Amino acid sequence: MALTGLDPERAARLSALAAELRPLLATGTEMPAIQEMLSARGIGVMDSIIVTRELLGAGPEALGLAKTLVLTSPARHTEREQHQMLVEELVVALDQVDTQT
């Protein structure tokens, strides 16, 4: 499948990665192992979601499932912690703005 809406270099890189991983998935490598591989290679969350969506076939439900697979992967623990810290800091900052107005 052709990735659209991305710059050509990124689309080519992610398409190649999906093409590389697709045979592993077809021969029995489970999605958690694929997610571990993506994380170990330093592929960011957004790009991992795009690749996972492509591996799932990019159907109507694929995006939601891809997000769930990536974001719940044990390999993404650090990213989830960083996200949670950012959200908590944002809430504190918003509370401070609200009390000042």
N, C-alpha and C positions, 0 to 999 in steps of 0.2 A: 504494500500500500504506500502511496506517496503521501508524505507529510506536507500539509499546506499551512500557510500562515506563519511560517518560521523563515528566518534568513536562510539562504541556500546552503551555506556552510554548516549551520547547525542541523538543518534538515538532513543533509547528506550524512553527517556524523551519527545522528540518532537512527537513521534508516539502516546504516551499516551495522550499528550495534544490535538493532532488532534482528537483522538478518543473521548475525553471528550467533545470537542467543536462541533463535527460533528452533534450530535443530536440537539443541540441548533439551528444550522443553518438549519437543516431539519424541525424544528418546527416553523420556521418563524423569528428567530433572524437574523437581517440583518448584513451584513458584517461590517459596521461601529461600531456596538456594539461589535462584535467579536474583532475588532481591539482595541477598548477601553479596553476590558477585558485583552487582551494580554499585552497592555501597563501597565495597572494597576497592573498586576502580575509581572512586571519587566522583561518581556520577551524582549530581545534585538531585534533590527531591523532585523538582519540576520535570527535569529531563527523564528521571526514572519513571515518573507517571506517564510521560509520553511514550517511552519505550514499552512499558508494561501494557499500555492501551493497545499499542500496535501488536504485541504478542497475543493479546486476547482477541484480536480480530477487528478491533475498532468499531464494533457494533454499538447500538444505542445505549446499552447498559455498561459498556466497557470502561468508560471514563470513571464512573462511580466506583466500579470494582477495582480499577487500577489505583485510584486514590486510596482506597481502603487497604489494598495489598501493600502499597509502598509505605503509607503512614503508620500501619500497625506492625510493620516488620521489626523484629528485634534489632536488626541492623541499623535502624533509624532512631535508636534510643537517644543519641546525642542531639540530633536535630529536633526531636520532640521536646527535650529538656530546654534547648535554646529557644524554641518557639514559646514554650510556657513561660520562661523568664521574660521574654520580650512582651508577651501579653500582660503579665503581672506589672511590669514597669509602665506599660501604656495605661493600664487602669489607674495606677497611682498618679501618673501625670495628669490624666483626665480629672481625677478627683481633686487634685490641687487647682486646676484651672477652674473647676466648678465652684470651689470655695472662695476663689479670688474674685469671681464675678457677681 
